[in-house]
């Protein structure tokens, strides 16, 4: 299933916003890529993950789709997440929130 913004798909969207020094943007993206490919994509309920990098090098946004909020919570409780989050915290400040798509307009 490809990532699609739709209001009626029943998926839960997890948004992570990372703030970094410009020199840390690419190392953070590599760390996020490695973690996503190594274990996030293998977790129950995972659908898709996309990264967006700000042009000024100070932010990275991760847009992930999951089947349910319970799947997101299970991911957060996974034993791999603690060490992974410590590595991320060494590079960036971050916040995360689960959300629903409430409006999408497509051509």
Number of C-alpha atoms within 10 A of each C-alpha: 5 8 12 10 17 15 13 11 11 12 21 22 24 18 18 16 17 21 19 20 13 14 11 17 22 14 13 22 18 12 16 20 15 12 16 16 12 10 13 21 14 11 15 15 20 19 19 18 20 13 14 12 15 13 9 9 15 16 21 23 19 19 17 20 25 21 17 16 16 13 16 21 10 13 18 13 11 12 10 13 15 12 10 13 14 11 14 18 14 11 18 20 13 16 11 12 9 16 13 16 14 9 9 10 7 5 2
